Structure formats: C-alpha cells, structure tokens
C-alpha cells in the first residue's frame, strides 16, 4: 500500500495538500475597487472605466490623464501627436529641499510615461479635424513651463495655418516655479498666439477640468471663444484658503466651482463627460458655418 501511494503521488493523484495556514493567500489587485471621494461608494474599477471614470451613483467626475482624455474625446485611431521629442530643460539649475529640477523631470517622465505636462496633436472629433492641447495633471501638476508654452504655441500656429479649430483641455496648478521668469513668460506668449489665431478667423474652445488654477487660468485657458467646464471642476487663480487669508473674509459656498463660475458669467456652459464629445462636435459644426474659410473675423 505505501508503494502504491508513492506511485500515485508521482502521477499527481492523491497528493497531500499543505496545511491551510501555509497556503499562499489569493492575490487581489490593489486597484480592484475605487472609492468615490464624493459619495464614498466603492466602485468596481473596470465598471468605472466603462463609465469614462464618472461615478455611476453621484456622477462625480474623476480626473483623467491626458491620454485617457484624448481617447474619450476623439474619434478612434484619429490622433496624431506633435512635437513628441520636445523636452524641458533646467535653465536655472534649480534645486530645492526635495532635490534638483533635472532629477525631478527624469523621475516624473519615468513614472508618467510623458516628456512634458502638455500633449498636443491633431485628431478628429465627430469627423471634424481639430488641433488638441491636453494637460496631464500627473506630470508636475500640469504646471506651465517653457516647453509647455512652446508646444501650445506651435499647435496654435499649425491650426491657424491649416484653418482647423483649437481645443485646449486644461487642468493645472499654475506656472512652473522651477523655471522662474521663463515660466511666467508663457502666459503672454500663449495669449499672443491665440490673439493671432482669432485674427485669422479660427476658433478656440477651452475645456476646463478639475483642478484649473494659477497662470493657466489667468492666460490661455480663459481667452477662448467658448469656455466650457466639467461638473464640479475647481477653477480659479489663487486657492480659496489663500484668498481667505489675504482678504480676511469668508468665501461664499461653492466658490470657484464650475457651477459658481457659470452663475457669475465666467464660463459659457457645464457639460457632463458622457455628452462632451457630442457637444464639442456640434460646436465645431456651428463655428464652421459661422466663420468663413478665409479672411479675418469682423
């Protein structure tokens, strides 16, 4: 009998199981469930992805990476990226308590898979060609540095030359302090480029997403022909805590939300993510009928 048991064991049958306490625990992915920061509901992550990262219970709009945003807005396989190899430098040899700027750029690029916080290119939205400039908040808070501004201006100039509308998608903490004055110069540089675009009769539509602050809000993001925002997006220049400390006043409820800005005439519309592509497509059609293909706007 022992010999038979040994033989069957070698064949893979009747092999004794290890004690329960020595077995490996089943692997459960860390990102299997996602907790909604608004309603606290636990959402199956794959289900959240199917809803374009909008909570199915309270409709909270989770933040999207630049590539996710481009995929959700554009027609399939239509995006062609521009200026892929334009990378930021460290002109000031900036060093702070957390290390050097050059090291921070390298680490962020490795972690995010991006060279810069702005992704630009051309794509189709509802069948119409559009120049895109989409910020990625995961890359240093989508702060606007010299390469950010250069890529945006190049995209605007290409759009003016090809006479296709510009869509900017902004989510940012503001100017990039690591580049000092070179970063602040991008505010004037991008607005000047958009001014030339306007004189060429080519529309610019701005989509503001959570969060959108600082030099980005104070420059190109809010000088568009149409300014739209996602629900509950936080939009402003300085943060509310800073404003309260300076003014010594309590801010009104909902201050700097997209809904507050809409009520006070600062933006034109709030558009939920599930109808965003359709809405943009309709706007581009309306502008193509209203603006002649050549000549400046009057």
ZADO-1210 file (C-alpha; in nm, 4 decimals, padded with zeros to 6 digits):
<atoms>
<atom x="00.0000" y="00.0000" z="00.0000" code="UNK" pos="1"/>
<atom x="00.2757" y="00.2581" z="00.0775" code="UNK" pos="2"/>
<atom x="00.4408" y="00.1749" z="-00.2524" code="UNK" pos="3"/>
<atom x="00.1105" y="00.2207" z="-00.4395" code="UNK" pos="4"/>
<atom x="00.0519" y="00.5589" z="-00.2646" code="UNK" pos="5"/>
<atom x="00.4021" y="00.6727" z="-00.3576" code="UNK" pos="6"/>
<atom x="00.3433" y="00.5699" z="-00.7195" code="UNK" pos="7"/>
<atom x="00.0117" y="00.7529" z="-00.7407" code="UNK" pos="8"/>
<atom x="00.1691" y="01.0574" z="-00.5750" code="UNK" pos="9"/>
<atom x="00.4281" y="01.0703" z="-00.8520" code="UNK" pos="10"/>
<atom x="00.1426" y="01.0585" z="-01.1031" code="UNK" pos="11"/>
<atom x="-00.0118" y="01.3681" z="-00.9397" code="UNK" pos="12"/>
<atom x="-00.3027" y="01.1906" z="-00.7725" code="UNK" pos="13"/>
<atom x="-00.3893" y="01.1857" z="-00.4039" code="UNK" pos="14"/>
<atom x="-00.1065" y="01.4306" z="-00.3386" code="UNK" pos="15"/>
<atom x="-00.1480" y="01.5516" z="00.0195" code="UNK" pos="16"/>
<atom x="-00.2467" y="01.9191" z="00.0497" code="UNK" pos="17"/>
<atom x="-00.0326" y="02.1559" z="00.2588" code="UNK" pos="18"/>
<atom x="-00.1839" y="02.2813" z="00.5824" code="UNK" pos="19"/>
<atom x="-00.4287" y="02.5685" z="00.5339" code="UNK" pos="20"/>
<atom x="-00.2108" y="02.8171" z="00.7223" code="UNK" pos="21"/>
<atom x="00.0841" y="02.7517" z="00.4859" code="UNK" pos="22"/>
<atom x="-00.1047" y="02.8108" z="00.1591" code="UNK" pos="23"/>
<atom x="-00.0477" y="03.1356" z="-00.0306" code="UNK" pos="24"/>
<atom x="-00.3278" y="03.3886" z="00.0027" code="UNK" pos="25"/>
<atom x="-00.5123" y="03.4627" z="-00.3235" code="UNK" pos="26"/>
<atom x="-00.3743" y="03.7713" z="-00.4999" code="UNK" pos="27"/>
<atom x="-00.6214" y="04.0598" z="-00.5010" code="UNK" pos="28"/>
<atom x="-00.5162" y="04.3622" z="-00.7121" code="UNK" pos="29"/>
<atom x="-00.4832" y="04.6879" z="-00.5185" code="UNK" pos="30"/>
<atom x="-00.6891" y="04.8754" z="-00.7778" code="UNK" pos="31"/>
<atom x="-00.9782" y="04.6293" z="-00.7960" code="UNK" pos="32"/>
<atom x="-01.2107" y="04.8787" z="-00.6262" code="UNK" pos="33"/>
<atom x="-01.2107" y="05.2588" z="-00.6307" code="UNK" pos="34"/>
<atom x="-01.3688" y="05.4711" z="-00.3606" code="UNK" pos="35"/>
<atom x="-01.5609" y="05.7745" z="-00.4810" code="UNK" pos="36"/>
<atom x="-01.4352" y="06.0858" z="-00.2972" code="UNK" pos="37"/>
<atom x="-01.7768" y="06.2477" z="-00.3287" code="UNK" pos="38"/>
<atom x="-02.0311" y="05.9877" z="-00.2164" code="UNK" pos="39"/>
<atom x="-01.7926" y="05.7313" z="-00.0596" code="UNK" pos="40"/>
<atom x="-01.9322" y="05.4466" z="-00.2683" code="UNK" pos="41"/>
<atom x="-01.6986" y="05.1608" z="-00.3667" code="UNK" pos="42"/>
<atom x="-01.6921" y="05.1193" z="-00.7439" code="UNK" pos="43"/>
<atom x="-01.5585" y="04.8214" z="-00.9334" code="UNK" pos="44"/>
<atom x="-01.2682" y="04.9808" z="-01.1214" code="UNK" pos="45"/>
<atom x="-01.3488" y="04.8140" z="-01.4531" code="UNK" pos="46"/>
<atom x="-01.7040" y="04.9443" z="-01.4249" code="UNK" pos="47"/>
<atom x="-01.5651" y="05.2919" z="-01.3521" code="UNK" pos="48"/>
<atom x="-01.3548" y="05.2712" z="-01.6684" code="UNK" pos="49"/>
<atom x="-01.6634" y="05.1730" z="-01.8671" code="UNK" pos="50"/>
<atom x="-01.8389" y="05.4907" z="-01.7488" code="UNK" pos="51"/>
<atom x="-01.5418" y="05.7055" z="-01.8563" code="UNK" pos="52"/>
<atom x="-01.4438" y="05.7422" z="-01.4897" code="UNK" pos="53"/>
<atom x="-01.7696" y="05.9012" z="-01.3789" code="UNK" pos="54"/>
<atom x="-01.9236" y="05.7666" z="-01.0580" code="UNK" pos="55"/>
<atom x="-02.2444" y="05.5793" z="-01.1531" code="UNK" pos="56"/>
<atom x="-02.4073" y="05.6785" z="-00.8232" code="UNK" pos="57"/>
<atom x="-02.3346" y="06.0505" z="-00.7700" code="UNK" pos="58"/>
<atom x="-02.1819" y="06.1370" z="-01.1126" code="UNK" pos="59"/>
<atom x="-01.8558" y="06.2615" z="-00.9622" code="UNK" pos="60"/>
<atom x="-01.6060" y="06.3179" z="-01.2444" code="UNK" pos="61"/>
<atom x="-01.2735" y="06.1548" z="-01.1609" code="UNK" pos="62"/>
<atom x="-00.9617" y="06.3142" z="-01.3073" code="UNK" pos="63"/>
<atom x="-00.8354" y="06.1783" z="-01.6378" code="UNK" pos="64"/>
<atom x="-00.4791" y="06.1516" z="-01.7666" code="UNK" pos="65"/>
<atom x="-00.4055" y="06.3296" z="-02.0944" code="UNK" pos="66"/>
<atom x="-00.4084" y="06.0082" z="-02.2994" code="UNK" pos="67"/>
<atom x="-00.7355" y="05.8977" z="-02.1382" code="UNK" pos="68"/>
<atom x="-00.8867" y="06.2358" z="-02.2190" code="UNK" pos="69"/>
<atom x="-00.7758" y="06.2196" z="-02.5815" code="UNK" pos="70"/>
<atom x="-00.9187" y="05.8686" z="-02.6186" code="UNK" pos="71"/>
<atom x="-01.2520" y="05.9741" z="-02.4694" code="UNK" pos="72"/>
<atom x="-01.2901" y="06.2857" z="-02.6866" code="UNK" pos="73"/>
<atom x="-01.1560" y="06.1883" z="-03.0279" code="UNK" pos="74"/>
<atom x="-01.2683" y="05.9511" z="-03.2985" code="UNK" pos="75"/>
<atom x="-01.0964" y="05.6103" z="-03.2765" code="UNK" pos="76"/>
<atom x="-00.7371" y="05.5951" z="-03.4066" code="UNK" pos="77"/>
<atom x="-00.7501" y="05.9534" z="-03.5369" code="UNK" pos="78"/>
<atom x="-00.4987" y="06.1196" z="-03.3020" code="UNK" pos="79"/>
<atom x="-00.1576" y="06.2124" z="-03.4449" code="UNK" pos="80"/>
<atom x="00.0806" y="06.3573" z="-03.1865" code="UNK" pos="81"/>
<atom x="00.3005" y="06.6626" z="-03.2459" code="UNK" pos="82"/>
<atom x="00.6395" y="06.7585" z="-03.1002" code="UNK" pos="83"/>
<atom x="00.6945" y="06.4312" z="-02.9172" code="UNK" pos="84"/>
<atom x="01.0659" y="06.4896" z="-02.8664" code="UNK" pos="85"/>
<atom x="01.0480" y="06.8468" z="-02.7351" code="UNK" pos="86"/>
<atom x="01.1604" y="06.8131" z="-02.3734" code="UNK" pos="87"/>
<atom x="01.2018" y="07.0597" z="-02.0863" code="UNK" pos="88"/>
<atom x="01.5478" y="07.1689" z="-01.9712" code="UNK" pos="89"/>
<atom x="01.6811" y="07.3054" z="-01.6425" code="UNK" pos="90"/>
<atom x="01.7885" y="07.6597" z="-01.7354" code="UNK" pos="91"/>
<atom x="01.8233" y="07.7806" z="-01.3752" code="UNK" pos="92"/>
<atom x="01.9906" y="07.4695" z="-01.2273" code="UNK" pos="93"/>
<atom x="01.7003" y="07.4773" z="-00.9837" code="UNK" pos="94"/>
<atom x="01.7404" y="07.2936" z="-00.6531" code="UNK" pos="95"/>
<atom x="01.5036" y="07.2937" z="-00.3572" code="UNK" pos="96"/>
<atom x="01.4527" y="07.0828" z="-00.0466" code="UNK" pos="97"/>
<atom x="01.3277" y="06.7864" z="-00.2487" code="UNK" pos="98"/>
<atom x="01.6197" y="06.7814" z="-00.4940" code="UNK" pos="99"/>
<atom x="01.7100" y="06.9168" z="-00.8350" code="UNK" pos="100"/>
<atom x="01.4674" y="07.0018" z="-01.1136" code="UNK" pos="101"/>
<atom x="01.6530" y="06.7851" z="-01.3664" code="UNK" pos="102"/>
<atom x="01.6193" y="06.4784" z="-01.1427" code="UNK" pos="103"/>
<atom x="01.2545" y="06.5565" z="-01.0803" code="UNK" pos="104"/>
<atom x="01.1885" y="06.5773" z="-01.4550" code="UNK" pos="105"/>
<atom x="01.3565" y="06.2411" z="-01.5141" code="UNK" pos="106"/>
<atom x="01.1660" y="06.0712" z="-01.2320" code="UNK" pos="107"/>
<atom x="00.8330" y="06.2188" z="-01.3419" code="UNK" pos="108"/>
<atom x="00.8900" y="06.1183" z="-01.7041" code="UNK" pos="109"/>
<atom x="00.9647" y="05.7613" z="-01.5958" code="UNK" pos="110"/>
<atom x="00.6588" y="05.7454" z="-01.3706" code="UNK" pos="111"/>
<atom x="00.4084" y="05.9014" z="-01.6113" code="UNK" pos="112"/>
<atom x="00.5452" y="05.7959" z="-01.9489" code="UNK" pos="113"/>
<atom x="00.5301" y="06.1579" z="-02.0698" code="UNK" pos="114"/>
<atom x="00.8075" y="06.4045" z="-02.1555" code="UNK" pos="115"/>
<atom x="00.6032" y="06.7104" z="-02.0594" code="UNK" pos="116"/>
<atom x="00.2736" y="06.8005" z="-01.8977" code="UNK" pos="117"/>
<atom x="00.1101" y="06.9012" z="-02.2280" code="UNK" pos="118"/>
<atom x="00.0237" y="06.6598" z="-02.5101" code="UNK" pos="119"/>
<atom x="-00.0523" y="06.8193" z="-02.8462" code="UNK" pos="120"/>
<atom x="-00.1618" y="06.6866" z="-03.1824" code="UNK" pos="121"/>
<atom x="-00.4330" y="06.6655" z="-03.4441" code="UNK" pos="122"/>
<atom x="-00.7396" y="06.4424" z="-03.4321" code="UNK" pos="123"/>
<atom x="-01.0975" y="06.4060" z="-03.5480" code="UNK" pos="124"/>
<atom x="-01.3924" y="06.4854" z="-03.3220" code="UNK" pos="125"/>
<atom x="-01.7234" y="06.3728" z="-03.4713" code="UNK" pos="126"/>
<atom x="-01.5450" y="06.3562" z="-03.8060" code="UNK" pos="127"/>
<atom x="-01.4008" y="06.7100" z="-03.7951" code="UNK" pos="128"/>
<atom x="-01.0278" y="06.7875" z="-03.7719" code="UNK" pos="129"/>
<atom x="-00.9192" y="06.9620" z="-03.4523" code="UNK" pos="130"/>
<atom x="-00.5869" y="07.0736" z="-03.3031" code="UNK" pos="131"/>
<atom x="-00.5611" y="06.9429" z="-02.9466" code="UNK" pos="132"/>
<atom x="-00.3612" y="07.0613" z="-02.6459" code="UNK" pos="133"/>
<atom x="-00.4341" y="06.8452" z="-02.3412" code="UNK" pos="134"/>
<atom x="-00.2750" y="06.8945" z="-01.9987" code="UNK" pos="135"/>
<atom x="-00.1715" y="06.5994" z="-01.7812" code="UNK" pos="136"/>
<atom x="-00.2005" y="06.6835" z="-01.4102" code="UNK" pos="137"/>
<atom x="00.0089" y="06.3797" z="-01.3151" code="UNK" pos="138"/>
<atom x="00.3159" y="06.5493" z="-01.4651" code="UNK" pos="139"/>
<atom x="00.4222" y="06.8065" z="-01.2024" code="UNK" pos="140"/>
<atom x="00.0652" y="06.9231" z="-01.1562" code="UNK" pos="141"/>
<atom x="00.0432" y="07.0149" z="-01.5275" code="UNK" pos="142"/>
<atom x="00.2434" y="07.3254" z="-01.4424" code="UNK" pos="143"/>
<atom x="00.3165" y="07.5520" z="-01.7374" code="UNK" pos="144"/>
<atom x="00.6853" y="07.5791" z="-01.8193" code="UNK" pos="145"/>
<atom x="00.8720" y="07.6927" z="-02.1278" code="UNK" pos="146"/>
<atom x="00.8198" y="07.3667" z="-02.3211" code="UNK" pos="147"/>
<atom x="00.4512" y="07.3589" z="-02.2255" code="UNK" pos="148"/>
<atom x="00.4122" y="07.7082" z="-02.3715" code="UNK" pos="149"/>
<atom x="00.6215" y="07.6281" z="-02.6787" code="UNK" pos="150"/>
<atom x="00.4198" y="07.3156" z="-02.7608" code="UNK" pos="151"/>
<atom x="00.0924" y="07.5042" z="-02.7186" code="UNK" pos="152"/>
<atom x="00.2042" y="07.7925" z="-02.9418" code="UNK" pos="153"/>
<atom x="00.3253" y="07.5510" z="-03.2099" code="UNK" pos="154"/>
<atom x="-00.0128" y="07.3759" z="-03.2017" code="UNK" pos="155"/>
<atom x="-00.1948" y="07.7090" z="-03.2342" code="UNK" pos="156"/>
<atom x="00.0224" y="07.8169" z="-03.5275" code="UNK" pos="157"/>
<atom x="-00.0354" y="07.4855" z="-03.7068" code="UNK" pos="158"/>
<atom x="-00.4097" y="07.5236" z="-03.6504" code="UNK" pos="159"/>
<atom x="-00.4052" y="07.8762" z="-03.7939" code="UNK" pos="160"/>
<atom x="-00.2115" y="07.7577" z="-04.0987" code="UNK" pos="161"/>
<atom x="-00.4430" y="07.4602" z="-04.1599" code="UNK" pos="162"/>
<atom x="-00.7537" y="07.6547" z="-04.0535" code="UNK" pos="163"/>
<atom x="-00.8724" y="07.3944" z="-03.8068" code="UNK" pos="164"/>
<atom x="-01.0158" y="07.4836" z="-03.4629" code="UNK" pos="165"/>
<atom x="-00.8155" y="07.4561" z="-03.1422" code="UNK" pos="166"/>
<atom x="-00.9364" y="07.2646" z="-02.8374" code="UNK" pos="167"/>
<atom x="-00.7412" y="07.3189" z="-02.5166" code="UNK" pos="168"/>
<atom x="-00.8118" y="07.0904" z="-02.2205" code="UNK" pos="169"/>
<atom x="-00.6711" y="07.2440" z="-01.9048" code="UNK" pos="170"/>
<atom x="-00.6023" y="07.1034" z="-01.5599" code="UNK" pos="171"/>
<atom x="-00.3158" y="07.2750" z="-01.3845" code="UNK" pos="172"/>
<atom x="-00.1685" y="07.4083" z="-01.0647" code="UNK" pos="173"/>
<atom x="-00.0261" y="07.7106" z="-01.2468" code="UNK" pos="174"/>
<atom x="00.3176" y="07.8267" z="-01.3616" code="UNK" pos="175"/>
<atom x="00.6196" y="07.6006" z="-01.3060" code="UNK" pos="176"/>
<atom x="00.8282" y="07.7618" z="-01.0321" code="UNK" pos="177"/>
<atom x="01.1372" y="07.5607" z="-01.1288" code="UNK" pos="178"/>
<atom x="01.1779" y="07.7784" z="-01.4392" code="UNK" pos="179"/>
<atom x="01.1156" y="08.1162" z="-01.2788" code="UNK" pos="180"/>
<atom x="01.0509" y="08.4050" z="-01.5177" code="UNK" pos="181"/>
<atom x="01.0766" y="08.1750" z="-01.8204" code="UNK" pos="182"/>
<atom x="00.7615" y="08.0050" z="-01.6964" code="UNK" pos="183"/>
<atom x="00.5714" y="08.3301" z="-01.6376" code="UNK" pos="184"/>
<atom x="00.6601" y="08.4472" z="-01.9890" code="UNK" pos="185"/>
<atom x="00.4452" y="08.1635" z="-02.1293" code="UNK" pos="186"/>
<atom x="00.1305" y="08.3423" z="-02.0139" code="UNK" pos="187"/>
<atom x="00.1895" y="08.6327" z="-02.2539" code="UNK" pos="188"/>
<atom x="00.3325" y="08.4057" z="-02.5231" code="UNK" pos="189"/>
<atom x="00.0276" y="08.1759" z="-02.5394" code="UNK" pos="190"/>
<atom x="-00.2262" y="08.4602" z="-02.5233" code="UNK" pos="191"/>
<atom x="-00.0460" y="08.6422" z="-02.8069" code="UNK" pos="192"/>
<atom x="-00.0597" y="08.3272" z="-03.0204" code="UNK" pos="193"/>
<atom x="-00.4327" y="08.2912" z="-02.9560" code="UNK" pos="194"/>
<atom x="-00.4834" y="08.6564" z="-03.0466" code="UNK" pos="195"/>
<atom x="-00.3248" y="08.5875" z="-03.3858" code="UNK" pos="196"/>
<atom x="-00.5467" y="08.2791" z="-03.4188" code="UNK" pos="197"/>
<atom x="-00.8537" y="08.4952" z="-03.3579" code="UNK" pos="198"/>
<atom x="-00.7500" y="08.7468" z="-03.6226" code="UNK" pos="199"/>
<atom x="-00.7092" y="08.4542" z="-03.8629" code="UNK" pos="200"/>
<atom x="-01.0732" y="08.3631" z="-03.8037" code="UNK" pos="201"/>
<atom x="-01.0036" y="08.0254" z="-03.6428" code="UNK" pos="202"/>
<atom x="-01.1980" y="07.9338" z="-03.3257" code="UNK" pos="203"/>
<atom x="-01.0561" y="07.8279" z="-02.9907" code="UNK" pos="204"/>
<atom x="-01.2678" y="07.6248" z="-02.7490" code="UNK" pos="205"/>
<atom x="-01.1420" y="07.5759" z="-02.3935" code="UNK" pos="206"/>
<atom x="-01.2414" y="07.2876" z="-02.1681" code="UNK" pos="207"/>
<atom x="-01.1612" y="07.3483" z="-01.8012" code="UNK" pos="208"/>
<atom x="-01.1311" y="07.0390" z="-01.5823" code="UNK" pos="209"/>
<atom x="-01.0539" y="06.9812" z="-01.2164" code="UNK" pos="210"/>
<atom x="-00.8374" y="07.1495" z="-01.0975" code="UNK" pos="211"/>
<atom x="-00.7518" y="07.4550" z="-01.3071" code="UNK" pos="212"/>
<atom x="-00.5574" y="07.7267" z="-01.1259" code="UNK" pos="213"/>
<atom x="-00.2818" y="07.9847" z="-01.1432" code="UNK" pos="214"/>
<atom x="-00.1152" y="08.1131" z="-01.4580" code="UNK" pos="215"/>
<atom x="-00.3046" y="07.8721" z="-01.6838" code="UNK" pos="216"/>
<atom x="-00.6421" y="08.0103" z="-01.5732" code="UNK" pos="217"/>
<atom x="-00.5038" y="08.3643" z="-01.5922" code="UNK" pos="218"/>
<atom x="-00.3873" y="08.3201" z="-01.9519" code="UNK" pos="219"/>
<atom x="-00.4784" y="08.0977" z="-02.2445" code="UNK" pos="220"/>
<atom x="-00.7470" y="07.8858" z="-02.0741" code="UNK" pos="221"/>
<atom x="-00.9899" y="08.1745" z="-02.0280" code="UNK" pos="222"/>
<atom x="-00.9494" y="08.3700" z="-02.3524" code="UNK" pos="223"/>
<atom x="-01.1391" y="08.1247" z="-02.5730" code="UNK" pos="224"/>
<atom x="-01.4376" y="08.1821" z="-02.7996" code="UNK" pos="225"/>
<atom x="-01.6279" y="07.9259" z="-02.5923" code="UNK" pos="226"/>
<atom x="-01.5323" y="07.8226" z="-02.2380" code="UNK" pos="227"/>
<atom x="-01.6887" y="07.5058" z="-02.1023" code="UNK" pos="228"/>
<atom x="-01.6183" y="07.3073" z="-01.7875" code="UNK" pos="229"/>
<atom x="-01.6886" y="06.9684" z="-01.6381" code="UNK" pos="230"/>
<atom x="-01.9308" y="06.9481" z="-01.3432" code="UNK" pos="231"/>
<atom x="-01.7895" y="07.0495" z="-01.0029" code="UNK" pos="232"/>
<atom x="-01.4480" y="07.1361" z="-01.1500" code="UNK" pos="233"/>
<atom x="-01.2490" y="07.3733" z="-00.9286" code="UNK" pos="234"/>
<atom x="-01.1364" y="07.6758" z="-01.1302" code="UNK" pos="235"/>
<atom x="-00.9618" y="07.9914" z="-01.0133" code="UNK" pos="236"/>
<atom x="-00.6400" y="08.1864" z="-00.9824" code="UNK" pos="237"/>
<atom x="-00.5339" y="08.1670" z="-00.6181" code="UNK" pos="238"/>
<atom x="-00.6765" y="07.8919" z="-00.3981" code="UNK" pos="239"/>
<atom x="-00.9666" y="07.9706" z="-00.1641" code="UNK" pos="240"/>
<atom x="-00.7558" y="07.9335" z="00.1509" code="UNK" pos="241"/>
<atom x="-00.5062" y="08.1887" z="00.0203" code="UNK" pos="242"/>
<atom x="-00.7864" y="08.4308" z="-00.0681" code="UNK" pos="243"/>
<atom x="-00.9469" y="08.3969" z="00.2757" code="UNK" pos="244"/>
<atom x="-00.6120" y="08.4583" z="00.4480" code="UNK" pos="245"/>
<atom x="-00.5477" y="08.7720" z="00.2425" code="UNK" pos="246"/>
<atom x="-00.8993" y="08.9217" z="00.2444" code="UNK" pos="247"/>
<atom x="-00.9902" y="08.8049" z="00.5978" code="UNK" pos="248"/>
<atom x="-01.3355" y="08.7223" z="00.4637" code="UNK" pos="249"/>
<atom x="-01.5369" y="08.4029" z="00.4459" code="UNK" pos="250"/>
<atom x="-01.5897" y="08.2994" z="00.0853" code="UNK" pos="251"/>
<atom x="-01.9378" y="08.2067" z="-00.0412" code="UNK" pos="252"/>
<atom x="-02.0352" y="07.8406" z="-00.0562" code="UNK" pos="253"/>
<atom x="-01.9321" y="07.6718" z="-00.3785" code="UNK" pos="254"/>
<atom x="-01.6803" y="07.9448" z="-00.4577" code="UNK" pos="255"/>
<atom x="-01.4547" y="07.8582" z="-00.7562" code="UNK" pos="256"/>
<atom x="-01.6641" y="07.5615" z="-00.8644" code="UNK" pos="257"/>
<atom x="-01.7726" y="07.5430" z="-01.2277" code="UNK" pos="258"/>
<atom x="-02.1317" y="07.5991" z="-01.1156" code="UNK" pos="259"/>
<atom x="-02.0368" y="07.9193" z="-00.9301" code="UNK" pos="260"/>
<atom x="-01.8461" y="08.0492" z="-01.2330" code="UNK" pos="261"/>
<atom x="-02.1381" y="07.9726" z="-01.4639" code="UNK" pos="262"/>
<atom x="-02.3797" y="08.1623" z="-01.2378" code="UNK" pos="263"/>
<atom x="-02.1463" y="08.4640" z="-01.2441" code="UNK" pos="264"/>
<atom x="-02.0883" y="08.4652" z="-01.6210" code="UNK" pos="265"/>
<atom x="-01.7268" y="08.3461" z="-01.6165" code="UNK" pos="266"/>
<atom x="-01.7837" y="08.0365" z="-01.8325" code="UNK" pos="267"/>
<atom x="-02.0361" y="07.9551" z="-02.1027" code="UNK" pos="268"/>
<atom x="-02.1525" y="07.6029" z="-02.0155" code="UNK" pos="269"/>
<atom x="-02.1063" y="07.2985" z="-01.7938" code="UNK" pos="270"/>
<atom x="-02.1034" y="06.9765" z="-01.9926" code="UNK" pos="271"/>
<atom x="-02.1066" y="06.6270" z="-01.8373" code="UNK" pos="272"/>
<atom x="-01.8431" y="06.3901" z="-01.9709" code="UNK" pos="273"/>
<atom x="-02.0862" y="06.1467" z="-02.1318" code="UNK" pos="274"/>
<atom x="-02.2064" y="06.4127" z="-02.3811" code="UNK" pos="275"/>
<atom x="-01.8813" y="06.6071" z="-02.4125" code="UNK" pos="276"/>
<atom x="-01.7661" y="06.4694" z="-02.7482" code="UNK" pos="277"/>
<atom x="-02.1110" y="06.5190" z="-02.8983" code="UNK" pos="278"/>
<atom x="-02.1285" y="06.8773" z="-02.7664" code="UNK" pos="279"/>
<atom x="-01.7843" y="06.9659" z="-02.8996" code="UNK" pos="280"/>
<atom x="-01.8698" y="06.8192" z="-03.2380" code="UNK" pos="281"/>
<atom x="-02.1830" y="07.0341" z="-03.2545" code="UNK" pos="282"/>
<atom x="-01.9860" y="07.3472" z="-03.1599" code="UNK" pos="283"/>
<atom x="-01.7284" y="07.2823" z="-03.4303" code="UNK" pos="284"/>
<atom x="-02.0057" y="07.2418" z="-03.6873" code="UNK" pos="285"/>
<atom x="-02.1653" y="07.5722" z="-03.5813" code="UNK" pos="286"/>
<atom x="-01.8344" y="07.7568" z="-03.5995" code="UNK" pos="287"/>
<atom x="-01.7516" y="07.6100" z="-03.9384" code="UNK" pos="288"/>
<atom x="-02.0793" y="07.7569" z="-04.0718" code="UNK" pos="289"/>
<atom x="-02.0399" y="08.0938" z="-03.8997" code="UNK" pos="290"/>
<atom x="-01.6727" y="08.1610" z="-03.9792" code="UNK" pos="291"/>
<atom x="-01.5578" y="08.1823" z="-04.3431" code="UNK" pos="292"/>
<atom x="-01.2735" y="07.9591" z="-04.4518" code="UNK" pos="293"/>
<atom x="-01.0513" y="08.2561" z="-04.5363" code="UNK" pos="294"/>
<atom x="-01.0119" y="08.6099" z="-04.4098" code="UNK" pos="295"/>
<atom x="-01.0245" y="08.7537" z="-04.0617" code="UNK" pos="296"/>
<atom x="-01.3276" y="08.7706" z="-03.8410" code="UNK" pos="297"/>
<atom x="-01.5071" y="09.1000" z="-03.8158" code="UNK" pos="298"/>
</atoms>
